[in-house]
Amino acid sequence: MSGSQTKEPNGLKIRLATENDAAALCRIYNPEVSETAVTLDLVPRSIDEQKAWIRDRSGGLAVLVAELDGEVIGFGSLSFYRDRPGYRTSVENSIYVDRGHHGRGVGYELLGELIEAAATRGFHALFARIVGMQEPSIALHRRHGFELVGIERQVARKFGRWHDVALMQRML
């Protein structure tokens, strides 16, 4: 991805995130933390924590935002798959779209750009962990060439319940 670019006729723009996007990312992400199990974070992020999260992924990783008419309506990120050095060629993606913009192709465009960013940065494998077997997210990843490689049974606990996590993978 080279700088800001318009991806669709409807004016959707995908670009690298900056710390100035932290409040918008919190607006999108924190309701998912508080109200759903799509993320396994348990505590909403402050703006300062979100800025640090963006900084931690700058350079070799990536945080992308989707803008429509100047408003951030979604974001996606690449994070290291595991901490140990032998895993440094593998990354994991995360995508969050403002609830008012679900089903409009924003996640599809973000994932496509994340795949390109991962390949450009020299990563070899891209993973997605999808909590609760959410079919829309699984279908999104399948459309981009990911395959289901396993189910992690009852590996997470949130809202007093156990959650399975689907593990999907795409080679780059």
C-alpha positions in Angstrom: 0.0 0.0 0.0 1.5 3.3 -1.0 0.1 6.2 1.0 -3.6 7.2 1.1 -5.6 5.7 -1.7 -9.2 5.5 -2.6 -10.3 1.8 -2.8 -13.9 2.1 -4.0 -16.1 4.3 -6.1 -18.0 5.1 -2.9 -15.0 7.1 -1.6 -13.7 4.6 1.0 -10.1 5.4 1.7 -7.7 3.0 3.4 -4.5 4.5 5.0 -2.0 3.9 7.7 -3.2 4.9 11.1 -1.6 7.6 13.2 -1.9 8.4 16.9 -4.4 11.0 15.9 -6.8 8.1 15.1 -6.7 6.8 18.6 -10.1 8.3 19.7 -11.8 6.9 16.6 -10.3 3.5 17.2 -11.5 3.5 20.8 -15.0 4.6 19.6 -15.1 1.5 17.4 -13.3 -1.0 19.5 -14.4 -0.3 23.1 -18.1 -1.3 22.6 -16.9 -4.7 21.3 -14.8 -5.1 24.5 -17.7 -4.2 26.7 -20.6 -5.8 24.9 -19.4 -8.7 22.8 -17.0 -11.6 22.8 -15.6 -10.8 19.3 -12.5 -9.6 21.2 -11.2 -11.2 24.3 -10.0 -8.0 25.8 -11.9 -7.4 29.1 -11.2 -3.7 29.8 -11.9 -0.9 27.3 -8.8 1.0 26.1 -8.1 4.6 27.0 -7.0 7.0 24.3 -3.4 6.9 25.6 -3.4 3.0 25.6 -4.8 3.1 22.1 -2.0 5.5 21.0 0.6 3.1 22.5 -1.0 0.2 20.7 -0.7 2.0 17.4 2.9 2.9 18.1 3.7 -0.7 19.0 2.6 -1.8 15.5 4.3 1.0 13.5 7.3 0.1 11.4 7.4 -3.6 10.7 3.7 -4.3 11.5 0.7 -2.2 10.5 -2.5 -0.5 11.6 -4.8 0.6 8.8 -7.9 2.7 9.0 -10.8 2.9 6.6 -12.2 6.4 6.1 -15.4 7.5 4.5 -16.0 11.2 4.0 -13.2 12.0 6.5 -14.6 9.8 9.2 -12.8 6.6 10.4 -15.3 3.8 10.1 -13.1 0.8 10.6 -9.6 -0.4 11.3 -7.4 -3.5 10.9 -4.1 -4.5 12.3 -1.2 -6.9 12.0 0.3 -8.3 15.2 2.9 -10.8 15.7 1.4 -14.3 15.9 3.6 -15.4 18.9 6.3 -13.8 21.0 9.1 -16.3 20.4 11.6 -15.3 17.7 11.0 -18.4 15.5 7.5 -17.1 14.8 8.6 -13.7 13.5 7.6 -14.6 9.9 3.9 -15.1 11.0 1.4 -12.4 11.8 -2.2 -12.3 12.9 -4.9 -9.9 11.6 -7.7 -8.2 13.4 -10.5 -6.1 11.8 -13.1 -4.0 13.5 -15.8 -2.0 11.6 -18.1 0.6 13.1 -21.5 -1.1 13.7 -23.3 1.4 11.5 -21.1 0.3 8.5 -21.3 -3.5 8.8 -22.1 -5.4 5.6 -20.9 -2.7 3.3 -17.5 -4.2 2.2 -15.4 -2.2 4.7 -14.0 -5.3 6.3 -13.4 -6.9 2.9 -11.3 -3.9 1.8 -9.4 -3.7 5.0 -8.5 -7.4 5.0 -7.3 -7.1 1.4 -5.0 -4.3 2.3 -3.7 -6.1 5.4 -2.9 -9.1 3.2 -1.0 -6.8 0.8 0.8 -5.1 3.8 1.8 -8.5 5.3 3.2 -9.7 2.0 5.0 -6.5 1.3 6.6 -6.6 4.7 8.0 -10.1 4.0 5.7 -12.2 6.3 5.1 -15.8 5.3 1.9 -16.8 7.0 -1.2 -14.8 8.1 -3.5 -16.0 10.8 -7.0 -15.0 12.1 -8.4 -16.1 15.4 -12.2 -15.8 15.4 -14.0 -16.1 18.7 -17.3 -18.1 18.8 -17.3 -19.4 15.2 -18.7 -16.1 13.9 -19.8 -17.0 10.4 -19.6 -13.5 8.9 -15.9 -13.2 9.9 -15.1 -16.8 8.8 -16.8 -16.1 5.4 -14.8 -12.8 5.0 -11.6 -14.6 5.6 -12.5 -17.5 3.3 -13.2 -15.0 0.5 -9.6 -13.8 0.9 -8.2 -17.3 0.7 -7.9 -18.3 4.4 -8.5 -21.9 5.4 -9.8 -23.2 8.7 -6.9 -25.0 10.3 -8.4 -25.7 13.7 -10.7 -25.0 16.5 -9.3 -24.1 19.9 -11.9 -25.5 22.3 -12.9 -23.5 25.4 -9.6 -21.6 25.4 -11.2 -18.2 26.4 -13.5 -17.0 29.1 -15.6 -13.9 28.9 -19.0 -12.9 30.3 -19.0 -16.0 32.5 -18.8 -18.4 29.5 -16.2 -20.5 27.8 -15.5 -19.6 24.1 -14.1 -21.6 21.3 -11.8 -19.9 18.8 -11.5 -20.7 15.1 -8.0 -20.5 13.8 -7.7 -19.6 10.1 -4.6 -19.3 8.0 -3.4 -18.0 4.6 0.0 -18.4 3.2 1.5 -15.3 1.6 
